[in-house]
């Protein structure tokens, strides 16, 4: 049954659906889950599944990473972070933590890849709640190296399918 609403610019018809009292569609359930967002249990399950996948395929993943380490160049690495929690104490703690994480990540990248230009900037904002992350990275490699990695990945998938069928 359509309902009528009168607005300043004219008449608008609105259709209202009747909802079943106990039945819900699967689509509605998925939408509700997406609206709720991720909770810590979901994040833990996802991290656990990624770790399990890595443990099962460590050989192939390391082979691809070692190949890329030799062939990839980081032309520019720029990370600008501005953090604030509204409370000076927590802002200071959070920014110290961010500096340690960015330092570890940058150290890993510089030790494994050739980095031409790097810029790290972590700034606290003690006056208001804010989280702004600006990440910019340019990677340089030849097209043939991308094709080789793709071939290695297809071999990995082919071996994985063969293992499942046996």
N, C-alpha and C positions, 0 to 999 in steps of 0.2 A: 504494500500500500504506500504510494508516494505521499510524502508530506510536503507542505508548502512553507517556504520561508520568505519573508519579505525583507529585502535589503535596501540600502539607500539607492542602489543603481538598478533595481528591478526585482522581479520575481524569480525564484530559483526552486526547482524541484529536487527533492532529495529522496532516494529510495533507501528504506531501512530493511535489512534482512532479519528474518527470524532465526534465532539460534536454538539449536537443539539443547536440551537441558543437560544431557550426560555425554553426548558424542562430540568429539572434536576431530577435525581433519588432521592428517599428518602434516600438511603444509602449515597449518596454524601452530602445531607443536614446534616445528622447526623455526618458525618466525619468533615464537616466544623464547626459544633457546638463544637465538641470535640477539634478541633485545636484552636478555639478561647479561650477555657478555661472558667472558672467561672467568671462571673461579679458580682458586689455587689447585683444586683437585684435577680440573681439566688440564691445567698447565703442567702439573706433575705427571699425569698420564702421557701427555704429548712428549715431554722430555724423556720419559722412560721408553717410549716407543722409538724415538730417534736414537737413543743409546743402544737399544736392542738391535735396530737396523744396522748401526755402525759396527757393533760387535760381530754381527753375522757377516758383514761385507767389508771388513777392515782391509783385506788384501787389495781389493779393487779400488777402494777409495784412496788408499795410500799411494797406489800406483798412479792414479790420475793426478793427485796432489803433487807428487814428486816430479811428474812430467811438467806440470804447470809452473812449479817453482823455478825451473830452469828457463822456461820460455816466456814468462810474463814479466812485464815491467810496469811499475806504478809511476805514471808520469806526475800525477799530483794527488795528494791526500790532504784534505782539509776537513776539520771537524770543529765546529763552533757550537758550544753548549751554553745556555743561559738557564740557570735553575734558581728557583725560589719557592719556599714553602709558606712564607708569611711569618714564620718564627725564625729568628736569627740563629738560634742554637741548632735547630734541625737543618737549616740551610747550610751552615758551616759543615756539619757532619756529612750531608749529602754531597756537597761539592768536593770535600776531601775524598769521599768514596769514588766520585766520578773521575777525579784526577788519577787515582790509583788504577781504575779500570782502563781509562784511555791510555795511560802509560804502559800498561801491560799489553794492550792491543797493538799500540804503535811499536813497541819493542818486538812483538811477534812478527808484525808485518815487515819491519825493517830487517830483521834477521833472516827472513825467508824469501823476500823479494827485493829487487833493486828499486829503491824509492828515490826519485829525482827531487821532488819538492814536497815538503810537508809543513802543515800548519795546524796547531792544536790551540784552542782557546776555550777555556772553561771559566765562565764568569758567574759569580753569585748575585742574586737579586734579593737583598735582605728585606725590602719593603713590601713586596707583594708575591702572591702565588703565581708562579710562571714556570713553564717548561718548554724551552725552544731548542730544538736540535737541528743544526744545519750541517749536513754531510755531503761532501763533494769529492768524487774520486774518479780519476781517469786512468784506465788500464790500457796498456799497449801490448799487442802481440800480432803475429802474422796469422793470416787466414788459414794457412796450412796446419798450424798448431791447434786451432779450434776444430778443424776437421779430424785431426788425429784423436783428440779428446772425445769427439762424438763417436768415432769408430770404437774406441775403447769402451765407451758407455754402452754401445749396442752389443758388443761382445759380452759385457757384463750381464745385460738383460737376457741375452740368448742363453748364457750358462745358467742363469737363474731359472728360466723357463724349463730347460732340460732337467734341472734338478727336481723341479716340482712334478714333472711327468713321470719320472722314474720311480 
